[in-house]
Structures are given as C-alpha cells and as structure tokens.
Amino acid sequence: MSLDVVRVLKEGLDRLASRNGLVFVGVFVLVALVGNVALDSATVALESLAAELAAEAGQPQPETLPEGSTPLALSLPGSVIVLLLLVWLLAWAATSVVAVRVMASEHTDAIPDDLVSRRLTLATVNEIAARIVVLTLVSVGFAALVLPGIFLAVCFYFVRPLIAIEDRNAIDAMVESWRLSRGDRVAIFLLLLGAVVVYVAISLAGTLGALVLSPVPVAGAVVSIAVAAVANVFWLAVSARAFVQMRERSEEPESADLDPHDEWDDPDGVEW
C-alpha cells in the first residue's frame, strides 16, 4: 500500500481545525511574537551601533531601515535580546515536538500530560540538532542542482516525527527516515508538493492581510505571525499523519519480513 496523499492532506486540515490544532496555533503565535520582538530589537540595536561606529570613524552614516520595517522592536539590552532569541529557539522546537506527538495521536480535544512531558528536553535538543543538519544538507542540495535538495527533503521527511514520537536521537532519526522513505519517495514528494501549495496559500493570505494593515505596522505584523502559525501547524499535522500512515503500513501482515530490529514500542496515546 502506497502513501495515500489525499488522505494525509485531509487529515492534516482536520487536525488543524480541531481544538488541539487551534491551541497549537495560539502557542506558536506567542512563541513567534517573542522571536519577532527579539529579531526586530536586534535589528534596530545593530543599526544604532553601526551609526555610532560610523560617526566615531568620521564615515558617512549608513542607510536607515524603511519606516515600519521593525514594528515590534523594543529598546532592550543586548543580553535580554540574546535571552529572548534562545527562548524563542527552544520554545519553537519543543512546541513542534509536542504538536507532532498530539497530531499523531487520537486526541483532538485535549492534550495528555504524558505527550507533553515525556523526554521533552532530550527531544527538543535532538530536534534542533536534526533541523540544523537537515536544513543545511537540503539547502546545499538546492544550491547545487535543485534535484538533490528535493531528494534529501523527501528522504529526511520523517526525521521530526521519529524524534518526537519514537524518542530517537538526531542521527538515528535521519537513518530511519531514509529507510522508511524507500519505496514511497514519489508519494512523499507529491505529499510535500501538496503541503507546500497549501502552506504557501495560507502564507499568502497572511501577506495580503499584512499589506491591508500596512498603515498600522504592529497590527500587520501580528496578523502575519498568526497566519504563519496556522500554516506551521498544518505542516506539522501533515507530517504526523503521514508518519502514522507509514507505520500502519509497516505493521500489516505483508510486512512481516521486516528485520526484527525494526520493531518498536507504541508510545502511549499514539494510534497506528
């Protein structure tokens, strides 16, 4: 049985529209607000520093940023900005892990404590490490000939679910994702293509909303962040539901010839 792309996309939309999906949208909005405040504040601080250095050296002042380009900037010490960036990175990774766990389970109206607390620190560290490695490899692949980037994105598509659901480390998750994708890479590519289309459509809605609210930059930034959070939860839900379907297939009778080392224990609350 090949991966059912239409079914996965539909389940992803259903999970996005569920109570839990909306909860995660709200959490990602809060996390993104912290990150955007830190980034905008850092941008303004660096611009101010560049202007001071230019004045001290008797050099022409650098060009200033367009008005409204950093609507969420605050006057913060450098140490606070660094702390906010760290909190943003860790919170984003941890929330992504929990979201995948919940989207892979049967729970749509409540989030069980065990799906939040189970080895979350270790999973967050592995999520960050894996993201850095995978994004670097995929980016290099795209920069080279595009096709290698697409191939690597397909092969490593299940890295996050493997870390979040099966508590694998980053390296093991990459190896297993490569193995799991064998025989279904065309279907996974089509799934990625469909998910990207929906993701971009949602993101464009946020861009249009931000443009409409451009006279009020803060409101435009918040709308853009909120819509991006919706797109992100959809993306995570699709990856989780695709992983569930792949594991369901791996436990069918015709898959009995799998190596014994491929056996795994079902995490609580996860449906196969």
Summary of the structure (lengths in Angstrom):
residues: 272
radius of gyration: 21.0
end to end distance: 14.7
largest distance: 76.5
contacts: 832
relative contact order: 0.15
helix: 75%
strand: 1%
